[in-house]
Amino acid sequence: MIRWIVLCCGLTAGTLAAQSRDEQFYFPGKFNWTFLKTYPEAGRLFNAFDYGHAILYERLLIDPTGSVAALEEKEFNYLVDDLLKRPPRFAIAEEAVMPRYSRLAWRAKAMFERAHILHRQIYDVHADERLGMPERHALVEELTDRYLADRYAFTDKPKAMELMDEQYFSQSFRRAYPKFNGLIWAYHWLQVGLYEALLATDEPTDRRRYITENLDRFWAMVPNAPTGLPSVMPMTSAVAPRFSKEHPRAAVIFDNLHMMHDIISDILHSDKVPRDRKAAVIEEALDEFQNPDRNVIDMEHWWMMAEHMGGVDKMGGVASPSPRP
């Protein structure tokens, strides 16, 4: 791990003037990069997804009340017509895409990156055909333990949906940018849905078929946006039930991560959050999502969340292959 201190400009006065920056690389293992090597058509998409999140935050920070078309048309069209179809071969340097946002909210950036590393290493473990299922399961749980010991970890206790939907700034972004918001939710649907393909079978041909089915379903969401895109945030428990039963802690972490993506978009966009308060409000939200004791729901409620939110079909549907009844 590398640690250094960077003075940040444009934050609120006071304690946010300097933020500690910790960078962390992947936990060592022969399984690393297996998913990208075996399924590059899926693995490379994540690099494009990272760009989409980064440019969104940078644009919202620079001009939160500016032209809707800059994001909803120009950036959306670039993503779906160009970058997603020809995704980068390597991970992008997000700080180069969102330099102002990185200075404003380094801790948020670090928390997202740590969770994204967990995401990708779990793909790698379950894609590694040299490992038996018990060994894969144990490795994923070890990776989750390591993640939760990190100072930048989201809690593995499911947070109440009111934190995303019922605060004074909530839903501001999705109302102004329904296409871009729906595309972010489609990203999240695919990210958790691909686990279902890896967990459903050890047979390589069937795995590839299931992954292709999920990729095809993702691409089918994009035309005629926002109609075909998810209209409700995808819940891992509903979209990826196999994965959620096998690795419930990781599934909850990813739901909390995805909720925080929405919350930060709302904070940056909402005119109810003064510009000089945005960094502080983001910090408060991060504190909330690292707290395992406040505004949490029980696991039984978490499993039923999709029903309360309008059903899994509004989230993009259950990923392939659908579990047997």
Buried (B, 14 or more C-beta within 10 A) or exposed (E): EEEEEEEBEBBBEEEBEEBEBBEBEBBEBEBBBBBBEBBEEBBBBBBBBBBBBBBBBBBBBEEBEEEEEEBBEEBBEBBBEEBBEEBBEEBBEBBEBBEEBBBBBBBBBBBBBBBBBBBBBBBBBBBBEEBEEEEBBEBBBEBBEBBBEBEBBBBBBBBBBEBBBEBEBBBBBBEBBBBBBBBBBBBBBBBBBBBBBBBBEEEEEEBBBBBBBBBEBBBEBBEEBBEBBBBBBBBBBBBBBBBBEBBBBBBBBBBBBBBBBBBBBBBBBBEBBEEEEBBBBBBEBBEBBBEEEEBBBEBEEBBBBBEEBEEBEBBBBBBBBEEEE
